Amino acid sequence: MIDLKRPLGSYAKVQAWYGRYIRNRAGQLASPRIKGLRYLNLGCGPNGNEAFINLDYFWRPHIDLCWDFNAGLPFDDASMQGIFSEHCLEHFSFRDGLALLRECHRVLAPGGIMRVVVPDGEHYLRTYVRALEGDAAARFPFEADKGWDGCDSPILHVNRVFYTDRESPFGHQVIYDYALLEVLLRKVGFASVSRAEFGRGEDATLLIDTEGRRPESLYLEARR
């Protein structure tokens, strides 16, 4: 039953239908917001931000641009001052993720910064080894969400981050550590790559990290 007091765009079926209708349609680019902003929130999911062009594959009321990343980013070369991407890259295959990073480099202006936030594979694997060695202080991120169907083991937590997602029915395809992301970002042309911290970075506009994702996240910044 439809609640007449509830906004139509809040219904999942409406969002899915509208997303299929407008996805990758160039008419979206005529929006004054898209024309006037130079910061991109790439794969924003439910976490939109007014200072950014909020781009995602799935449409929600706060999405400015409903787009399939595999079609490339619909922006001119060097047209963006900054790009923020949080817990998005891991949902792509290695090949498609590399292509997306290449597109990000293309659309960034010289000197522009891309801030990348992903689940930290190194953190999970180091915690796994500590747990196997009997370290009682070893704790996985979100360990309160213990196991599946009453079963629990350190390797289940590793499986969770490598193959599933706490907030989405769509699984992870590649899990990164700092060393791999640095190699890939430099490969596509970024001049410098550095490890960052939650809420800290070179461009204050890009500091929109989600607190709830902090325990498991790796933060990097790459300059064009």
HELIX and SHEET records of a PDB file:
HELIX    1   1 LEU A    8  SER A   10  5                                   3    
HELIX    2   2 ALA A   12  ILE A   22  1                                  11    
HELIX    3   3 ALA A   26  ALA A   30  5                                   5    
HELIX    4   4 PRO A   32  GLY A   36  1                                   5    
HELIX    5   5 PHE A   69  ALA A   71  5                                   3    
HELIX    6   6 LEU A   89  HIS A   91  5                                   3    
HELIX    7   7 PHE A   94  VAL A  107  1                                  14    
HELIX    8   8 GLY A  121  LEU A  132  1                                  12    
HELIX    9   9 PRO A  154  TYR A  163  1                                  10    
HELIX   10  10 TYR A  178  LYS A  187  1                                  10    
HELIX   11  11 ALA A  204  LEU A  206  5                                   3    
HELIX   12  12 GLU A  211  GLU A  216  5                                   6    
SHEET    1   A 7 LEU A  65  CYS A  66  0                                        
SHEET    2   A 7 ILE A  53  ASP A  56  1                                        
SHEET    3   A 7 TYR A  39  LEU A  42  1                                        
SHEET    4   A 7 MET A  80  GLU A  86  1                                        
SHEET    5   A 7 LEU A 108  PRO A 119  1                                        
SHEET    6   A 7 SER A 217  ARG A 223 -1                                        
SHEET    7   A 7 SER A 192  ARG A 195 -1                                        
END                                                                             
